[in-house]
Amino acid sequence: MGGKRMVQEIVDKGILWICGLAFVGMLGSKEGLVVASLCAIGIALAANLRWKIPYLQEILTICFLLAGFQWMVCLPFFPLVNYDAVKKKQYVLLVISGAALCSQCFYESDTKGKTLCAYVLVLMCVSLRLAIQTRARNTMEVKLKQLRDDSMENALLLKERNRSLLQQQNTEIHMATLKERNRIAREIHDNVGHMLTRAILQTGALKVLVKEEPLKGQVEGLHETLNIAMNNIRESVHDLHDESIDLEKAVKELITAFPALEIKFSYAVDKSVDNQIKYGFIAIIKEALNNTAKHSNGNLVTLRIVENPGFYQLVISDNGRDIEENFTGGMGLSGIRERVDNLGGTLTISTENGFRINVVIMK
């Protein structure tokens, strides 16, 4: 867009330069024409240079206008050198140009000279019109570019907000699904489970009372079937309950139980975690936070759960001070070691720069 503006300005200046050359023909003498023309071109193009010297064009323009008081051959190129002055709102240069024109017109006795001054004045108005029009077009293009950039930024922001909203909706749906699973598991356990237990007890009593065949065999078969059904329901309820445990949510709820600690929690797990690992991590975190709250002199805890390609990592660290180098912990840490061993993982404890627990569980 900047290139288009430059092209338009060069076209405008080219028109003014050609008109200036045409008006020079009204002068009887062509002396100094080449010099005046080249100076005007140089001043006009100075505004379009990549490298710019501060006030260079303004100084050259003033010198050229002052020369117009002495040499009339400079007058036809006044509109050209004043083009950028109008665009930059440097109206003092227009005043100098008007003074030079009036001076030449007053002291010029030749009719051609006076006519030339009149034509130059008209061309100055044309230059003023072209410069104002180009300046307005450039301003509109800048505003349009800014509007397009703002629209693009707003579109990206809207896209990000929509993505966050969609993610939040997915999370809410997931949590609602887990809540419904919990409700179903609880109802099965409370209602169907109790009824099956009652039926099992009743068939057990019938087994004792009924001695005749084939009724006795049928009662035993019914009793066995009810036991199988009860075991299946227990497994299903257990699976539903396990699937309904959201590790991230469970840890966040656990954190709220320790308001005295400032806990920074980060969770980077993409896939579902095995239920045993879920329970193990929750128990380890609870024990570690209990130890920090009761025995550590620190108040800041960093808690990270990270999923790596081949293993899960749990890191818990605090800012406690004055910890013994060979500190191995009491019953709490013994329980943590036991849980890590049961999961087939490794436990590393560090007391440098605070107390740190690092648990690695292979997938």
N, C-alpha and C positions, 0 to 999 in steps of 0.2 A: 504493500500500500504506500510506503514511503517513496518507492520508485515511481509510482504513478503521479504523486504530488510533484516530484522533481521534473518529470517529463512535461507536466502541464505548465509549470513555471517557466521552463525553457522555451516552450511554444509561445507563451505570452511575451516573453522577452524577445524572441525572434521576430514576432509581429511588430513590436515597438521599434526594434532596430531597423527593420526594413522600411517602416514608415519614416523613421529619422533620416535614412539615406535618401528617400524620395524628396523630403523637404529640403535637403541640402542643395538639390538642383535649383532651388529658387535663388540661391546665392550666386553672385557673379563669379566669385573666386572660390576655387577648390583647395586653397592653401590650408594645410593643417587638417584636412578631412580624414586622412588615414590615421593620423595620431589620435584625433578626437574619437574616431570610430573604435579603434583598438582599446583606448582607455575606457570607453563606455562598456565595451564587451567584457573587459577584465573586471571592472567593478561589478557588473551584473552577475558574472559567474562566480564571483568570490563567495557569494552566499551559498553556493552549491558544492563547495569544496569539502572533501572528507576531513581535512585538517583545517582548523580555523584559528586565526590569531584574533584575540579580543579587540573589538572596535576597529579592525582593519578596514572593513567595508565602509563603515561610517566616516572614517577619516578620509578615505579616497573619494567618497561621494561629496563631502564638503569641499575638498580641493577642486574637484571637477566643476561643482556649482560656482565656486568663486572664480574659476577660470572663465565661466560664462559671462562675467561682468566685463571681461577684456576681449574675449574672442567669440564672435557670434557663431562660429562654426560648431561650438559646443552646444548651442541651444537645442537643435533638433534631437539631441540624445538625452535631454533632461528627463523626458518621460521614462526612458529605459533605466537610468540610474536611480530614479525615484520610485521605481516599482517595489523594491524591497523595503524602502522607507515607509511606504503606505502599508505594506503587509505587516511591518513591525510597529506600526503606529508611531513612527518618528516624524511627527508633523513639523518639527522645526526645520527639517530639510526641505519640506514643501514651501515653507516661508522664505527660505533662502532662494529657492528656485523662482518663486514669484517675484522676489525683489530683483533678481538678475533679469528676468523677462521685462519687468517694468522699466528697469534702467536702460536696457538695450532699445526698447520701444520708444522711450522718451528722447534718447540721444540720437536715434537713427532717423536720418532725414529721408532715406531712400524708401520708396513705397514698397518695394520688394521686401525690405527688412522688416517693415511694420507688418506686412502680410505674413511673413514667416513667423513673427512673434505670435500672431493670432492663431496660426495653424498649430504652433507648438503648444499654445494654451489649450486648444481643443484636444490635441494628442495627450496632454497631461490629464485631462478629464477621462480620456479613454484608458490611460494607464491606471488612474485611480479606480475606475470601474473594474478593470481586469484584476487588479490586486485585491480589491475587496471581495470580488466574487471567488477568486482562488482561495483567499483566506477563509471565507465562509465554508467553501467546499472541504478544505483541509480540516477545519474544526469539526465539521459534520463527520468526516471519515474517522477522526480520532474518537469522537463520541460513539460512533458505530462500532469501532474496534473494541472500545471499552465495554460497550453493551454486550458484544459477542463474548468477550472474555468473562464478563460477569455471568452471562447466561450459561456458559460452559462450566464455570465454577459452581453455580447453583445446581446445574444438572448433576455434576459429580457429587455434590453434597447431598442432593436428594437421593441419588443412587445409594450412597453410603447409609443414609438414614433408612431407606427401604430395606437394605440388607440387614441392618441392625434390628429393624422391626420384625423382619421375617425370621431372623434367628431367635428373637425373643418369643415370637409366636410358636416356633418349633419347640423351644424350651418349655413353654407353658403347656403345649400339647403333650410333650413327653412327661412332664410332672403330673398332668391330669391322668395320663395313662397309668403311671406308677401308682397314683393314689387309688385309681379304680381297681388295680390288681390287688392292692392291700385290702380294699373293702371286700372284694370277692373271696380272697383267701380267709379273711376273718369270718365272713358269713358261712363259708363251707365248714370252717373249723367249729364255729359255734353251733350251727344248726345241723347240718348233715352229719358231722363228726359225732355229735352227741347222740343223734338218733341211731347211728350205726353202733356206737358203743352200747347203747341200751339193747339193741337187737342181738349183739354178740353175747351180752350177759344172759339174755332170755334163752337163746339157743344153747348156751352152756348149761343152763339149768335143765333144759329139755333133754340134753344128752344124759344127764344123770337120772332123770325120771323115766325116760323111754328105754325099755329093754327089748321090745319085740322087733324082729326083723320083718319086712324091710324098712319100717319106719325109722328105726335107729340109724341105719346107714344114710337115709335121706336127711335126718337131722344133722348128722355129722358133716355131710356134704354142704348143707346150708351154712353150718357154723364156719366151715373152712372158707366158703365163698365170701361170707361177711368179713372174715379176717383179711382175706386178700383185698377186698374192696376198701377196707379201712386203711391198710398199708398203702394202697395206691393213692387214696385221698391225702394221706399224710405227706407222701412224696410230692404230690401236685401242689399242696398248700405250701410246703417248704420251698419248692421251686419258684412259685409265684412270689413268695415273700423275699426270696433272695434276689430275684430280678427287679423287685420294686425298690431295692436299696440303691440310691444314687450316691456314689462315693463323694463327689464334690459337694453335694448338698449336705450330706451327713457330716463332712468335715467342717463346713461353714457353721452348721448348727452347733457342733462341738466347740468351735471357737467362741461362740457367744457365751458359753458357760465360764469363760475366763476373762471377765471384764477388766481385771487388774493388769493384764498383759496386753501389750501392743503387738499384735500378730499380723505379719505380712504373709498372705497366702497366695501361692500361684499354682495353677493346675493346668497341665499340658498332657492330657491323655485323650487320644482320638478314638480308640477302640474300646469295646466292653472289657471290663476287668473280671477275672475269675472271682467267684464269690468268696472263696477262702482268702484270697489276697485282700479283697475289700474289708472283710472282718478283721484280718490281721493288721492292716494299715490303720483302721479306725482305733483298734485297741492300743497299738503302739503310740499313735498320736495322743490319745487320751492319757496314757501313762507318762509320756514325755512332758506334756503340758502340766500334769499334776506335779511332777518332779520340779519343774521350773518354778511353778507357783509356790511350792512349799519350801524348797531347799536352795534355790538359786537367788543370788542378789541382783540378777538382771531383770529387765522389764520389757525387753524387745526380743521377739521370737520371729524367726524366718522359717516358713514352712513351705516346702516344694514337693509336689508329686509330678514326676516326669515319666513319660513313656518313651523308651528308646527302642531301636529295632529288635533287640534281643532280650530286653529286661525292663522291669519297672524300678524306678528309683524314688526313695523317700528320704528327704533331707530335712532335719530339724536342728536348728541352731539358735542359741541365745547369746546375749551380750554379758553374761555373768563374768565376774572377775575373781581372782584369788582361788582358782580351782587347782587342786592337787594334780600333779602330772600323772600319777599312777592311780587316779581315781577310777574305780570300777563300778561304783554304785551299789545300792542295796537291793532290796527285794524288787523294787520297781524295774530296775535295769535287768535284773535276773529274769523277770517275766517277759521283758522285751526280747532278750536273747532266746528264750525258749520259743516264743512265737516265731521269730525269724528262722530258727532251726527247723521248726515244724513245717515252714513254708519252703524249706530248702534254699534259703537265701544266705547272704553274708551281712554281718553287722560290723561297722567300724565306728569307734568312739574316739573323738578328739577333744582335748581340753585347751588347745592353743587358740587364743583370741576368743574365749567363750567356750561354752559346752556345745558339742556338735555330734549328732547321731546321723549316720549314713547307712541306709538299708537298701540292699540290692536284691531283687527277687527275679529270677529267670522266668521267662515266659513258658 
